[in-house]
Amino acid sequence: MRKSLFAIGLLAAINSVQAQSVLLHVDNAATTYVSAGTLVYAGGGVQTRGTGIIDVHGNMMVEGNSSTDVFRTVDTGGNPQTTGGHIVLRMNNPSDLTSSTYGQLYVNGISAANLTGVVSKEYRTQRHGNGNYFQQIALPFAGKAYSTLSTELGKTFSVNRWTQNEILTWNNATAVSNHVTNMADTTPNAPLYYMLGSKNNNLDLSTPPATLATIAPTATGSVFTLTGKPVRSEDLAAVTLQNGGNVNFGTNGNAVNQYNEKYNSYLQDQFDLPNGYFTATGTYGKNIYQFGNPYLTNLDLSQIGRNEASGDGNYITNIYGVKYTAGAVVTATNGSTFTTGAQIITYDANTGTNAGDTGLIIKPMQTFVLKLRDNTAQTLNFSTLRRFSNVPRASTTAYSVTAAKNNAGTLKQLGVIALDAAGKELGRTYYVVSPNATTGHQTSAATTIQASATGGDAIGTFEESSAGGYDYNNTNYWLYINEANEVNFKGKNIKLVTYSPAVVKSYKFEIKENAEPIADGAHTLSSGIGFYYKAPNGTVQQAVQGAVIPVAGTEYDLYYGEPSNVVLATADTKAPVRTLVVYNPAIDDYIVRFDPNWKKADIEVYDMSGKLVISKKAVETSRDFVIELDKAIKNSYMVKVVSGNGDVVNAKILK
């Protein structure tokens, strides 16, 4: 006999997210937190809605399908939001300008029409000069208006050259800096090397002005925040390296460019001194290419001079060297200032092995300079240089964007087994997470792995809201298997409830990954993350394979990923009404299972004609109430349960 139960007026179709185009959806007022050192993989579209935030302190990788998937930030009406603050790449320690970790974002496979979302990048770096100087920077955004930089960086930029307030871009072919002549112009899809003017130190990217409005100051200091659409790899063709600086510099570099500036007044070449300083036959100043990292991930230049069978596809046979930091301003004891810390690596011409400094990781918004030995044409594909790791890839390691094997695609589950005083199992429930699972109430059975609990179960979990805790619109049922998305629900809680505290004395944990138990005593899964629990009025604890914990109270919190803040949504300060009308297969009848906080209840049952068929007053709530209906009659019924405090639960029985 098939029996179904629905709560009145609580079932609604949700059409705001189309499954075929959005895999990861962060809804209004919700937050997805990507912690430092972790990798979140989304094999499809990504969307934030309203005030929803993806807060990236670690690494996020989006691989889309260009024909369907989207990358967007929209308001509650579905309109694009372009002001930023919804996908945020954080600096984790802004006061440490040399080694602070930072959030990174890799986006691939999204069509131009479907990439409308904007990303906010937190930024601080060393000052590159003193007095009147130019700050070197990359702008990893597509179609970003130059005018926005004035607001974001706290100074007014000018279109007038030689003011030290202009925005310059390096031209590799002509070995000259061009200036932005219209602030309404936008950044192209190109790895441009920018220089931002600082007149009398009016731009200091190491110290944001106190008046600068930022997305959020961190605990260790303020940041600049720049916002724009990420650059697509499809719009950034491999760069041809040839004819860099292929101009006549004149004797000792005294020739002038189109702005009547002498080449020797700005052009430097730290790689080619053996061939002479601006000589007619030498290559000083030639075969130089200056770029900015066009992506919101690191670039790894460590192997571009090597011919690797499993490499990144870049093999620059004539590379001489790389300079990849501009250095920081230092003030000596005598008051003079100079820069220090510029890093340079050169390559052995025979083996491509590096010499000099270590590293060769180009951070987002960082610039670098390549020097080639001659004018033989080469190519540089930036898209295959992307890497999350902050250390270079070993020459013996096959190229990958990820720093380690990505096991985020596994199905991870926490089983909670209810035991009595003698250790006998009374029931169990499961909390399952994966990157493809759906958080919250589901409207389609096509992909869900959830299963409902029954009146015969000793424990179960309740549907979660996007912010964690109870989904107050769906407390009319509970779950034997509950699923949530490990990306957007990481660190948030679901509610584990028992209605039988008198007999359920302990919980035992059973943890599996892809249906295989993890080791006894283990906590961490292949993702580097584990499950956690919290008892009533207790603290968050690790769930460990095989552990048995005493039960204290009727309601526990379960987490995948340690919560950064266990103060939940305001609504969770009071539990919802948890009285259920459920079918108990053990007795082949429907029952009322009362909220543990209820003392007495009145119960009324009506048939569909409105006739009252059952009426009970002051029912004891310490045990289930059996709704004794005539099994021979196939009918539908309305059930109304009222507590002594006036709380009302309405349910519908379909027989």
C-alpha positions as CSV (number, residue, x, y, z in Angstrom):
1,M,0.0,0.0,0.0
2,R,1.5,3.4,-1.0
3,K,1.1,6.1,1.5
4,S,2.1,9.8,1.1
5,L,2.1,12.7,3.4
6,F,2.3,16.4,2.6
7,A,2.2,19.5,4.8
8,I,-0.5,22.1,3.7
9,G,0.8,25.0,1.8
10,L,4.5,24.2,2.3
11,L,5.3,22.8,-1.1
12,A,6.6,25.4,-3.7
13,A,8.3,25.1,-7.0
14,I,11.7,26.9,-7.1
15,N,12.5,28.2,-10.6
16,S,15.2,30.8,-9.9
17,V,18.1,28.3,-10.5
18,Q,18.2,26.2,-13.6
19,A,20.0,22.9,-13.0
20,Q,21.3,22.7,-16.5
21,S,23.2,26.0,-16.1
22,V,24.0,26.5,-12.5
23,L,25.8,23.9,-10.4
24,L,26.7,26.1,-7.4
25,H,24.1,28.6,-6.4
26,V,24.6,30.8,-3.3
27,D,21.2,32.3,-2.5
28,N,20.2,35.6,-1.0
29,A,21.9,36.2,2.5
30,A,23.8,32.9,2.3
31,T,27.6,32.5,2.4
32,T,29.9,29.9,0.9
33,Y,33.2,30.0,2.7
34,V,36.3,28.5,1.0
35,S,39.0,28.3,3.7
36,A,42.7,28.9,3.1
37,G,44.6,25.9,1.7
38,T,41.5,24.2,0.3
39,L,40.3,23.6,-3.2
40,V,36.6,23.8,-4.2
41,Y,35.8,22.4,-7.6
42,A,32.6,23.3,-9.5
43,G,32.1,21.3,-12.6
44,G,29.4,23.6,-13.9
45,G,27.9,27.1,-13.6
46,V,28.2,29.4,-10.6
47,Q,25.8,32.0,-9.4
48,T,25.2,34.3,-6.4
49,R,21.9,35.9,-5.8
50,G,21.0,39.0,-3.8
51,T,23.4,39.4,-0.9
52,G,24.7,35.8,-1.3
53,I,28.5,35.6,-1.0
54,I,31.2,33.2,-2.1
55,D,34.0,34.1,0.4
56,V,37.2,32.7,-1.1
57,H,40.2,32.4,1.2
58,G,41.5,29.3,-0.7
59,N,41.1,28.1,-4.2
60,M,38.0,27.8,-6.4
61,M,38.0,26.0,-9.7
62,V,35.1,26.4,-12.2
63,E,35.0,24.2,-15.3
64,G,31.9,25.0,-17.3
65,N,30.1,24.0,-20.5
66,S,30.1,26.9,-22.8
67,S,26.7,26.0,-24.3
68,T,24.8,26.1,-21.0
69,D,26.7,27.1,-17.9
70,V,26.8,30.6,-16.5
71,F,29.1,32.6,-14.2
72,R,27.0,35.4,-12.8
73,T,26.2,37.6,-9.8
74,V,22.5,38.7,-9.9
75,D,20.1,40.5,-7.6
76,T,16.9,38.9,-6.2
77,G,15.2,39.8,-9.5
78,G,17.7,38.0,-11.6
79,N,19.3,41.2,-12.9
80,P,23.2,41.5,-13.1
81,Q,25.0,42.9,-10.1
82,T,28.2,44.6,-11.1
83,T,29.2,46.5,-8.0
84,G,31.0,43.6,-6.4
85,G,31.1,42.0,-3.0
86,H,29.5,38.7,-3.9
87,I,32.5,36.6,-5.1
88,V,35.4,37.9,-3.0
89,L,39.0,36.8,-3.2
90,R,40.5,37.5,0.2
91,M,43.9,38.4,1.4
92,N,44.3,36.2,4.5
93,N,46.9,38.4,6.2
94,P,47.0,41.8,4.6
95,S,49.7,43.1,7.0
96,D,52.2,40.6,5.6
97,L,52.9,42.0,2.1
98,T,55.4,39.3,1.2
99,S,53.9,36.0,2.2
100,S,50.2,36.5,2.9
101,T,48.1,33.7,1.3
102,Y,45.1,34.8,-0.8
103,G,42.0,33.5,-2.5
104,Q,42.3,32.4,-6.1
105,L,39.7,31.7,-8.8
106,Y,40.0,29.6,-12.0
107,V,37.2,30.0,-14.5
108,N,37.2,27.9,-17.7
109,G,34.7,26.9,-20.4
110,I,32.1,29.7,-19.8
111,S,31.0,31.5,-22.9
112,A,31.4,35.3,-23.1
113,A,27.6,35.8,-23.2
114,N,27.2,33.7,-20.0
115,L,30.1,35.2,-18.1
116,T,28.4,38.3,-16.5
117,G,29.5,37.9,-12.9
118,V,32.0,40.1,-11.3
119,V,34.8,39.2,-8.8
120,S,36.2,41.4,-6.0
121,K,39.9,41.0,-5.4
122,E,41.5,42.2,-2.2
123,Y,44.9,43.7,-2.7
124,R,47.9,45.2,-1.0
125,T,51.5,45.1,-2.1
126,Q,54.8,46.8,-1.6
127,R,55.3,50.4,-2.7
128,H,57.5,50.5,-5.8
129,G,59.0,53.9,-5.4
130,N,59.1,57.1,-3.4
131,G,58.0,60.6,-4.4
132,N,57.0,60.6,-8.0
133,Y,57.0,57.1,-9.2
134,F,54.9,54.5,-11.1
135,Q,53.4,51.4,-9.4
136,Q,53.6,48.3,-11.5
137,I,50.5,46.2,-11.5
138,A,48.4,43.7,-13.5
139,L,44.6,44.1,-13.9
140,P,43.1,40.6,-14.3
141,F,39.7,41.9,-15.4
142,A,37.9,42.0,-18.7
143,G,36.2,45.2,-19.8
144,K,36.9,47.0,-16.6
145,A,36.6,50.8,-16.9
146,Y,39.7,52.6,-16.0
147,S,37.7,55.2,-14.2
148,T,36.8,52.6,-11.5
149,L,40.5,52.6,-10.4
150,S,40.2,56.1,-8.9
151,T,37.5,55.0,-6.5
152,E,39.0,51.7,-5.7
153,L,42.5,52.9,-5.1
154,G,41.6,56.2,-3.4
155,K,43.2,58.7,-5.8
156,T,42.1,60.5,-9.0
157,F,43.9,59.3,-12.1
158,S,44.4,61.7,-15.0
159,V,44.4,61.3,-18.8
160,N,47.3,63.8,-19.1
161,R,50.8,62.4,-19.7
162,W,53.7,63.5,-17.5
163,T,51.5,64.4,-14.5
164,Q,52.6,61.2,-12.6
165,N,48.8,60.7,-12.1
166,E,48.4,58.9,-15.5
167,I,47.8,55.2,-16.2
168,L,50.5,53.7,-18.5
169,T,50.5,50.4,-20.4
170,W,53.7,48.8,-21.8
171,N,53.9,48.2,-25.5
172,N,56.4,45.4,-26.2
173,A,56.8,46.1,-29.9
174,T,57.7,49.7,-29.6
175,A,59.3,49.6,-26.1
176,V,57.3,52.5,-24.9
177,S,54.6,53.2,-22.3
178,N,51.3,54.4,-23.8
179,H,48.9,56.2,-21.6
180,V,45.2,55.9,-21.1
181,T,43.5,58.9,-22.9
182,N,39.9,58.2,-21.9
183,M,38.9,57.0,-18.5
184,A,35.8,55.4,-19.9
185,D,37.9,53.0,-21.9
186,T,38.1,49.5,-20.5
187,T,40.8,46.9,-20.0
188,P,41.2,44.5,-22.9
189,N,41.6,40.7,-22.7
190,A,45.4,40.9,-22.7
191,P,48.2,40.3,-20.2
192,L,49.1,44.0,-20.0
193,Y,51.7,45.5,-17.8
194,Y,50.3,48.6,-16.2
195,M,52.1,51.4,-14.4
196,L,50.0,53.7,-12.1
197,G,51.3,57.1,-11.4
198,S,52.0,58.3,-7.9
199,K,52.4,62.1,-7.7
200,N,54.2,63.0,-4.4
201,N,53.3,59.5,-3.0
202,N,49.6,60.0,-3.5
203,L,49.3,56.3,-4.4
204,D,50.6,53.9,-1.8
205,L,49.3,50.4,-2.4
206,S,51.0,49.1,0.8
207,T,48.7,51.2,3.0
208,P,45.1,51.9,2.1
209,P,43.9,55.3,3.1
210,A,41.8,55.3,6.3
211,T,38.9,56.9,4.3
212,L,38.9,54.2,1.6
213,A,35.7,52.2,1.5
214,T,36.5,48.5,1.3
215,I,34.4,45.4,1.3
216,A,35.5,44.4,4.8
217,P,38.5,45.2,6.8
218,T,40.3,42.1,8.0
219,A,41.4,41.4,11.5
220,T,45.0,42.4,10.6
221,G,44.4,45.5,8.5
222,S,42.6,47.1,5.6
223,V,42.8,46.2,1.9
224,F,42.1,47.7,-1.4
225,T,39.4,45.9,-3.4
226,L,39.3,45.9,-7.2
227,T,36.2,44.5,-9.0
228,G,35.6,43.2,-12.5
229,K,34.8,40.3,-14.7
230,P,37.5,37.6,-14.8
231,V,39.4,37.2,-18.1
232,R,38.4,34.0,-20.1
233,S,41.2,31.9,-21.4
234,E,39.2,31.6,-24.6
235,D,39.6,35.3,-25.2
236,L,43.4,35.3,-24.5
237,A,45.3,33.8,-27.3
238,A,48.8,32.6,-27.0
239,V,51.2,35.5,-27.2
240,T,53.9,35.6,-29.9
241,L,57.2,36.6,-28.6
242,Q,59.1,38.3,-31.5
243,N,60.3,41.8,-32.4
244,G,60.2,43.0,-28.8
245,G,61.9,46.4,-28.7
246,N,62.7,46.1,-32.4
247,V,63.5,49.8,-32.8
248,N,66.5,52.0,-33.2
249,F,67.4,53.2,-29.7
250,G,70.2,55.5,-31.0
251,T,73.7,55.8,-29.7
252,N,73.7,55.2,-25.9
253,G,69.9,55.1,-26.1
254,N,69.5,58.8,-26.9
255,A,66.9,58.3,-29.6
256,V,63.4,59.4,-28.7
257,N,60.1,57.6,-28.9
258,Q,56.8,59.1,-30.2
259,Y,56.4,61.1,-27.0
260,N,59.8,62.7,-27.4
261,E,61.1,60.6,-24.5
262,K,64.7,59.3,-24.6
263,Y,64.8,55.5,-24.4
264,N,67.7,55.6,-22.0
265,S,65.5,57.6,-19.6
266,Y,63.3,54.7,-18.7
267,L,64.4,51.5,-20.5
268,Q,66.5,49.1,-18.4
269,D,67.8,45.6,-19.2
270,Q,69.4,43.7,-16.4
271,F,70.1,40.6,-18.6
272,D,72.1,41.9,-21.5
273,L,75.1,43.9,-20.2
274,P,77.6,41.5,-21.9
275,N,76.3,42.6,-25.3
276,G,76.8,46.3,-24.6
277,Y,74.8,49.2,-23.4
278,F,72.5,50.4,-26.3
279,T,75.2,49.6,-28.9
280,A,74.3,49.3,-32.6
281,T,75.1,45.6,-32.7
282,G,74.0,44.6,-29.2
283,T,70.6,43.5,-27.9
284,Y,70.3,45.7,-24.8
285,G,66.7,46.7,-24.5
286,K,65.7,44.3,-27.3
287,N,63.8,41.0,-27.0
288,I,62.2,42.2,-23.8
289,Y,58.6,41.4,-23.0
290,Q,56.8,42.9,-20.1
291,F,53.5,41.3,-19.0
292,G,51.0,41.3,-16.2
293,N,49.3,38.2,-14.9
294,P,45.9,38.3,-16.6
295,Y,44.3,35.7,-14.3
296,L,43.0,35.5,-10.8
297,T,45.3,32.5,-10.2
298,N,49.1,32.2,-9.9
299,L,51.2,31.7,-13.0
300,D,54.1,29.2,-12.8
301,L,56.9,30.2,-15.1
302,S,59.4,27.7,-13.7
303,Q,59.4,25.2,-16.6
304,I,58.9,27.5,-19.6
305,G,62.5,26.9,-20.7
306,R,62.3,23.1,-20.6
307,N,61.1,20.6,-23.2
308,E,58.7,18.5,-21.1
309,A,56.8,15.5,-22.4
310,S,54.0,16.1,-19.9
311,G,54.5,19.8,-19.4
312,D,52.3,22.9,-19.8
313,G,52.9,23.2,-23.6
314,N,55.3,26.2,-23.2
315,Y,58.9,25.6,-24.4
316,I,60.7,28.9,-25.0
317,T,64.0,27.7,-26.5
318,N,65.8,31.0,-26.3
319,I,64.7,32.3,-23.0
320,Y,67.4,34.2,-21.1
321,G,65.7,35.2,-17.9
322,V,62.7,36.5,-15.9
323,K,62.4,39.4,-13.5
324,Y,59.3,39.0,-11.5
325,T,59.1,41.5,-8.7
326,A,59.7,45.2,-8.8
327,G,61.0,45.2,-5.2
328,A,60.0,47.2,-2.2
329,V,60.9,50.7,-1.1
330,V,63.5,50.8,1.8
331,T,64.6,53.8,3.7
332,A,68.2,53.7,4.9
333,T,69.3,55.1,8.2
334,N,70.6,58.2,6.4
335,G,67.2,58.9,5.0
336,S,67.8,57.8,1.5
337,T,65.4,55.4,-0.2
338,F,66.0,52.6,-2.6
339,T,64.2,49.4,-3.7
340,T,65.2,45.9,-2.7
341,G,63.9,42.4,-3.2
342,A,63.5,42.3,-7.0
343,Q,63.8,38.7,-8.0
344,I,65.6,37.5,-11.1
345,I,66.1,34.1,-12.6
346,T,68.2,33.1,-15.6
347,Y,68.1,29.9,-17.6
348,D,70.9,27.6,-18.8
349,A,70.7,27.7,-22.6
350,N,71.4,24.0,-22.9
351,T,69.1,22.5,-20.3
352,G,66.7,25.2,-19.4
353,T,67.6,24.8,-15.7
354,N,67.0,27.9,-13.5
355,A,69.7,29.9,-11.8
356,G,69.5,32.7,-9.4
357,D,66.4,33.4,-7.2
358,T,63.9,30.7,-6.4
359,G,60.2,30.8,-7.0
360,L,58.9,32.0,-10.4
361,I,55.3,32.0,-9.1
362,I,53.6,35.1,-10.5
363,K,50.7,36.1,-8.2
364,P,47.4,37.6,-9.4
365,M,47.9,41.3,-10.1
366,Q,51.7,40.8,-10.3
367,T,53.9,41.8,-13.3
368,F,57.0,40.2,-14.8
369,V,59.6,40.7,-17.5
370,L,60.8,38.1,-19.9
371,K,64.1,38.4,-21.7
372,L,64.9,36.3,-24.8
373,R,68.4,35.7,-26.2
374,D,67.5,36.5,-29.7
375,N,64.6,37.4,-32.0
376,T,63.6,33.8,-32.9
377,A,59.8,33.6,-32.6
378,Q,58.3,31.9,-29.6
379,T,54.9,31.5,-28.1
380,L,53.6,31.9,-24.5
381,N,50.3,30.4,-23.5
382,F,49.2,32.0,-20.3
383,S,46.2,29.7,-19.8
384,T,48.3,26.6,-19.3
385,L,50.6,28.3,-16.8
386,R,47.8,28.8,-14.2
387,R,48.5,27.1,-10.9
388,F,47.0,27.3,-7.4
389,S,50.2,26.3,-5.6
390,N,52.5,29.0,-4.3
391,V,55.5,26.9,-5.1
392,P,56.8,25.9,-8.6
393,R,55.9,22.6,-10.2
394,A,58.8,20.1,-10.2
395,S,60.1,19.2,-13.7
396,T,59.2,15.6,-13.0
397,T,55.6,16.4,-12.2
398,A,52.9,16.5,-14.9
399,Y,51.3,19.9,-15.4
400,S,48.0,20.5,-13.5
401,V,46.3,23.6,-12.3
402,T,45.7,22.0,-8.9
403,A,48.4,21.7,-6.4
404,A,47.5,18.1,-5.5
405,K,45.2,15.3,-6.6
406,N,41.6,16.6,-6.5
407,N,39.4,14.2,-4.5
408,A,36.6,16.6,-4.1
409,G,34.3,14.6,-6.3
410,T,33.9,11.8,-3.8
411,L,30.7,11.0,-1.9
412,K,31.3,11.5,1.8
413,Q,28.9,10.4,4.6
414,L,28.6,10.5,8.3
415,G,26.4,7.8,9.8
416,V,25.0,8.3,13.3
417,I,23.9,5.2,15.0
418,A,21.6,5.5,18.1
419,L,22.4,3.0,20.9
420,D,20.5,2.1,24.0
421,A,22.1,1.6,27.5
422,A,23.3,-1.9,26.6
423,G,24.9,-0.7,23.3
424,K,22.2,-2.2,21.1
425,E,21.3,-0.3,17.9
426,L,18.0,1.5,18.0
427,G,18.3,3.3,14.7
428,R,20.5,5.3,12.4
429,T,20.7,8.3,10.1
430,Y,23.1,9.6,7.5
431,Y,24.4,12.9,6.5
432,V,25.9,12.8,3.0
433,V,27.9,15.5,1.1
434,S,29.4,15.8,-2.4
435,P,30.1,18.6,-4.9
436,N,27.1,17.6,-6.9
437,A,24.6,17.2,-4.0
438,T,21.8,19.7,-3.5
439,T,21.5,21.8,-0.3
440,G,18.1,22.2,1.2
441,H,14.6,21.2,0.2
442,Q,14.5,19.5,-3.3
443,T,11.8,19.7,-5.9
444,S,13.0,17.0,-8.2
445,A,13.7,13.3,-7.7
446,A,16.0,13.1,-10.7
447,T,19.3,13.5,-8.8
448,T,18.5,13.5,-5.1
449,I,20.0,10.8,-2.8
450,Q,17.8,11.8,0.1
451,A,15.5,9.4,1.9
452,S,12.9,10.2,4.5
453,A,12.8,8.8,8.0
454,T,9.6,7.2,9.3
455,G,7.8,7.0,12.5
456,G,9.7,3.8,13.3
457,D,13.1,5.6,13.4
458,A,14.7,6.6,16.6
459,I,16.7,9.4,15.1
460,G,16.8,11.5,12.0
461,T,17.8,14.9,10.6
462,F,15.8,17.8,9.4
463,E,16.0,19.7,6.1
464,E,18.5,22.5,6.3
465,S,18.2,26.2,5.3
466,S,20.8,27.7,3.1
467,A,22.4,29.4,6.1
468,G,22.3,26.3,8.2
469,G,19.9,25.1,10.9
470,Y,16.3,24.3,10.3
471,D,14.4,25.0,7.1
472,Y,11.4,26.4,8.8
473,N,9.3,25.9,5.7
474,N,10.0,22.1,5.7
475,T,9.8,20.8,9.2
476,N,6.8,18.6,8.4
477,Y,9.1,15.7,7.6
478,W,12.5,14.3,8.7
479,L,15.2,12.4,6.9
480,Y,17.0,9.1,7.1
481,I,19.5,10.2,4.5
482,N,20.1,13.9,4.3
483,E,22.3,15.5,1.6
484,A,24.0,18.9,1.2
485,N,26.4,20.3,-1.2
486,E,29.9,20.2,0.2
487,V,30.8,23.5,-1.5
488,N,28.0,25.8,-0.5
489,F,27.2,24.2,2.8
490,K,30.7,23.6,4.2
491,G,30.9,24.6,7.9
492,K,27.1,24.9,8.3
493,N,24.9,22.8,10.5
494,I,22.1,20.3,10.0
495,K,19.9,19.3,12.9
496,L,20.0,15.7,14.3
497,V,17.0,14.9,16.5
498,T,15.9,12.1,18.6
499,Y,12.3,11.8,20.0
500,S,13.3,9.1,22.4
501,P,15.9,10.5,24.9
502,A,14.7,8.1,27.5
503,V,16.0,5.1,25.6
504,V,18.7,6.6,23.2
505,K,21.8,6.8,25.4
506,S,24.7,7.2,23.0
507,Y,25.6,7.8,19.4
508,K,28.2,5.9,17.4
509,F,29.9,7.5,14.3
510,E,30.4,5.6,11.0
511,I,32.2,7.5,8.3
512,K,32.6,6.4,4.7
513,E,33.9,7.8,1.5
514,N,32.6,6.3,-1.8
515,A,31.0,3.6,0.4
516,E,34.3,2.6,1.9
517,P,34.9,3.0,5.6
518,I,37.8,5.3,6.6
519,A,40.3,4.0,9.1
520,D,39.3,3.5,12.8
521,G,40.0,6.6,14.8
522,A,40.3,8.7,11.6
523,H,38.6,12.1,11.1
524,T,39.9,13.6,7.9
525,L,38.7,12.7,4.5
526,S,40.5,12.9,1.1
527,S,39.5,16.6,0.8
528,G,41.4,17.4,3.9
529,I,38.1,18.1,5.7
530,G,36.0,16.0,8.1
531,F,32.7,15.9,9.9
532,Y,31.9,17.6,13.2
533,Y,29.2,17.5,15.8
534,K,27.9,19.7,18.6
535,A,25.8,18.7,21.6
536,P,23.2,21.0,23.1
537,N,25.1,23.7,25.0
538,G,28.4,22.0,24.0
539,T,31.3,22.8,21.8
540,V,32.1,21.7,18.3
541,Q,33.9,18.4,18.3
542,Q,35.5,16.2,15.6
543,A,33.5,13.2,14.5
544,V,35.9,10.2,14.6
545,Q,35.4,6.8,13.0
546,G,34.0,4.4,15.5
547,A,33.7,6.8,18.4
548,V,30.8,6.5,20.8
549,I,29.6,9.6,22.6
550,P,26.9,9.9,25.3
551,V,23.7,11.6,24.3
552,A,22.7,14.7,26.2
553,G,19.4,16.2,25.0
554,T,17.2,15.7,21.9
555,E,19.0,17.9,19.4
556,Y,22.5,17.9,18.0
557,D,24.3,19.8,15.2
558,L,26.2,18.0,12.4
559,Y,28.7,19.7,10.2
560,Y,30.9,18.9,7.2
561,G,33.9,21.2,7.8
562,E,34.6,22.9,11.0
563,P,32.3,26.0,11.4
564,S,34.1,29.3,11.7
565,N,31.3,30.7,13.8
566,V,28.8,28.5,15.6
567,V,26.5,31.4,16.3
568,L,23.8,30.5,13.7
569,A,21.0,32.5,12.1
570,T,18.8,34.4,14.6
571,A,15.9,32.1,13.8
572,D,17.9,29.1,15.1
573,T,17.8,30.5,18.7
574,K,14.4,28.9,19.0
575,A,13.7,25.5,17.6
576,P,10.8,25.2,15.2
577,V,7.8,23.0,16.0
578,R,9.0,19.5,15.4
579,T,5.8,17.6,15.8
580,L,5.4,15.2,12.9
581,V,2.5,13.2,11.4
582,V,4.3,10.2,9.9
583,Y,3.6,6.7,8.8
584,N,5.1,3.9,11.0
585,P,5.6,0.8,8.9
586,A,6.0,-1.3,12.1
587,I,2.3,-0.9,12.9
588,D,1.0,0.0,9.4
589,D,-0.5,3.2,10.8
590,Y,0.0,6.9,10.9
591,I,1.2,8.4,14.1
592,V,1.7,11.8,15.7
593,R,5.3,12.1,17.0
594,F,5.4,15.0,19.4
595,D,7.9,17.7,19.7
596,P,10.0,16.8,22.8
597,N,9.1,20.2,24.3
598,W,5.4,19.6,24.2
599,K,3.5,18.5,27.4
600,K,-0.1,18.1,26.2
601,A,-1.8,18.3,22.8
602,D,-5.3,18.3,21.2
603,I,-5.7,16.2,18.0
604,E,-8.5,16.5,15.4
605,V,-8.8,14.4,12.2
606,Y,-11.2,15.4,9.4
607,D,-12.1,13.5,6.2
608,M,-12.2,15.4,2.9
609,S,-15.8,16.3,3.3
610,G,-15.0,18.1,6.5
611,K,-16.4,15.6,8.9
612,L,-14.6,15.2,12.2
613,V,-13.6,11.6,12.5
614,I,-11.2,11.7,15.5
615,S,-11.0,14.2,18.4
616,K,-8.8,13.8,21.4
617,K,-8.1,16.3,24.1
618,A,-5.0,16.7,26.4
619,V,-3.2,13.8,24.8
620,E,0.0,12.8,26.6
621,T,3.1,13.7,24.4
622,S,5.6,11.4,26.0
623,R,4.8,8.7,23.5
624,D,3.5,8.5,19.9
625,F,-0.2,8.9,19.3
626,V,-1.6,6.3,16.8
627,I,-4.2,7.7,14.4
628,E,-6.5,4.7,14.1
629,L,-8.2,5.0,10.7
630,D,-10.3,2.4,9.0
631,K,-7.7,0.6,6.7
632,A,-10.5,-0.6,4.4
633,I,-11.5,3.0,3.5
634,K,-9.3,4.7,0.9
635,N,-9.6,8.3,1.7
636,S,-7.6,11.4,2.5
637,Y,-7.6,13.1,5.8
638,M,-6.7,16.4,7.4
639,V,-4.8,16.3,10.7
640,K,-4.7,19.2,13.1
641,V,-2.5,19.0,16.2
642,V,-2.5,21.9,18.8
643,S,0.0,22.1,21.7
644,G,-0.8,23.5,25.1
645,N,1.0,26.6,24.1
646,G,-1.1,27.1,21.0
647,D,1.4,25.9,18.4
648,V,-0.4,24.3,15.5
649,V,0.7,21.6,13.1
650,N,-1.5,20.8,10.1
651,A,-0.8,17.8,7.9
652,K,-2.5,15.8,5.2
653,I,-2.8,12.0,4.9
654,L,-3.3,10.4,1.5
655,K,-4.3,6.7,1.6
